[in-house]
Amino acid sequence: MQAQATQIIHAYKQAPWRVQRQYVGAFLLAVIGTAMIAALYLQVTARSAAAGREIQEMRFNITTIQRGNADLETQLANLTSSTEMKRRALEMGYRPVKPGELDYVAVPGYVAPEPAILRAAEDVVQYSQSLPSAYTQSLVEWFDDRIKTGGY
């Protein structure tokens, strides 16, 4: 056993490049591991930034649609207002009812519906900034492009 240990020590003393190879291999493994973690971090960050931007755009679209709906409801309210309805009825040849020409019928249990309350649209400011094309690549894709183009 002692002789075998002595042979191994003697072999390492004769070939110091083996120890250097181990140190270089451990260093390269650490660099590659760090690069992979950095690439994963950058990819997750880029995806979350893109998702955040999509959410902003969708909120802006929701606000725009809500404002359009509010405008349409306002137009409907104007068209069904009493003055507008009276004006259109007179244009179509109708006349106001004279006393004695109208009979009212009471319906037991009838409750008139309450008017709908319009909800105010939320104000969301749209930002026209978009991500530069450089931020749409992952680190691995960037390295691949650099290798293909020779570093330029």
C-alpha positions in Angstrom: 0.0 0.0 0.0 2.9 2.3 0.9 4.6 1.5 -2.3 1.5 2.3 -4.4 1.1 5.7 -2.7 4.7 6.5 -3.3 4.3 5.6 -7.0 1.3 7.9 -7.3 3.1 10.8 -5.6 6.2 10.2 -7.8 4.0 10.1 -10.9 2.4 13.5 -10.0 5.9 15.0 -9.3 7.0 13.9 -12.7 3.9 15.2 -14.5 2.8 18.5 -12.9 0.7 19.3 -15.9 -1.9 16.9 -14.6 -2.5 19.0 -11.5 -2.6 22.1 -13.6 -5.1 20.5 -15.9 -7.3 19.7 -12.9 -7.2 23.4 -11.8 -7.9 24.6 -15.3 -10.8 22.1 -15.6 -12.3 23.2 -12.3 -12.0 26.9 -13.2 -13.6 26.3 -16.6 -16.4 24.4 -15.0 -17.1 27.3 -12.6 -17.1 29.8 -15.5 -19.5 27.7 -17.5 -21.8 27.2 -14.5 -21.8 31.0 -13.8 -22.5 31.7 -17.5 -25.4 29.3 -17.5 -26.9 30.9 -14.4 -26.5 34.4 -15.9 -28.1 33.2 -19.2 -31.1 31.8 -17.3 -31.4 35.0 -15.3 -31.3 37.2 -18.4 -33.9 35.0 -20.2 -36.3 35.1 -17.3 -35.8 38.9 -16.9 -36.4 39.5 -20.7 -39.6 37.4 -20.6 -40.9 39.2 -17.6 -40.2 42.6 -19.2 -42.0 41.5 -22.3 -45.0 40.2 -20.3 -45.1 43.5 -18.4 -45.2 45.4 -21.6 -48.0 43.2 -22.9 -50.0 43.8 -19.7 -49.5 47.6 -20.1 -50.8 47.5 -23.7 -53.8 45.3 -22.7 -54.7 47.7 -19.9 -54.5 50.6 -22.4 -56.8 48.7 -24.8 -59.2 48.0 -22.0 -59.3 51.7 -21.1 -59.8 52.7 -24.7 -62.7 50.2 -25.1 -64.3 51.4 -21.8 -64.1 55.0 -23.0 -65.7 54.0 -26.4 -68.5 52.2 -24.5 -69.1 55.2 -22.3 -69.3 57.4 -25.5 -71.8 55.0 -27.0 -73.9 55.0 -23.8 -73.8 58.8 -23.8 -75.0 58.9 -27.4 -77.8 56.4 -26.5 -78.8 58.6 -23.5 -78.9 61.7 -25.8 -81.0 59.8 -28.4 -83.5 58.6 -25.8 -83.7 61.8 -23.9 -87.2 63.3 -23.6 -86.5 66.4 -25.7 -84.9 64.3 -28.5 -87.8 61.8 -28.4 -90.3 64.6 -28.5 -88.6 66.3 -31.4 -88.4 63.0 -33.4 -92.1 62.2 -32.6 -93.2 65.6 -33.9 -91.1 65.1 -37.0 -92.9 61.8 -37.6 -96.3 63.4 -37.3 -97.2 62.5 -33.7 -98.8 65.1 -31.4 -99.0 65.5 -27.6 -101.8 63.8 -25.8 -104.7 66.0 -24.7 -106.4 65.7 -21.3 -109.1 63.0 -21.4 -107.5 61.0 -24.2 -105.2 58.9 -22.0 -106.1 56.2 -19.5 -103.7 54.9 -16.9 -103.7 51.2 -15.9 -102.3 50.2 -12.5 -100.4 46.9 -12.5 -100.2 45.4 -9.0 -96.7 44.2 -8.1 -94.9 46.1 -10.9 -91.7 47.8 -9.8 -90.0 50.1 -12.2 -86.3 49.2 -13.0 -83.6 51.4 -11.6 -81.3 53.1 -14.2 -77.8 51.7 -14.7 -75.1 53.7 -13.2 -72.2 54.4 -15.6 -68.8 53.5 -14.3 -65.9 55.9 -15.0 -63.1 54.6 -17.2 -59.7 54.3 -15.6 -57.0 56.6 -16.9 -54.0 54.7 -18.1 -51.1 56.5 -19.8 -49.7 54.7 -22.9 -46.0 54.7 -23.2 -44.7 54.5 -26.7 -41.4 53.0 -25.8 -40.7 49.5 -27.0 -37.9 47.1 -26.3 -35.0 47.5 -28.6 -34.3 44.5 -30.8 -31.1 43.8 -28.9 -33.2 42.7 -25.9 -35.2 40.1 -27.7 -32.3 37.6 -27.8 -31.3 35.2 -25.1 -27.6 35.1 -24.1 -27.2 31.7 -25.8 -28.5 33.2 -29.1 -26.3 36.2 -28.7 -23.2 34.0 -28.2 -24.3 31.9 -31.2 -24.5 35.0 -33.4 -21.1 36.2 -32.2 -19.5 32.9 -33.0 -21.2 32.8 -36.5 -20.0 36.3 -37.3 -16.5 35.8 -36.0 -17.0 38.2 -33.0 -18.2 41.2 -35.0 
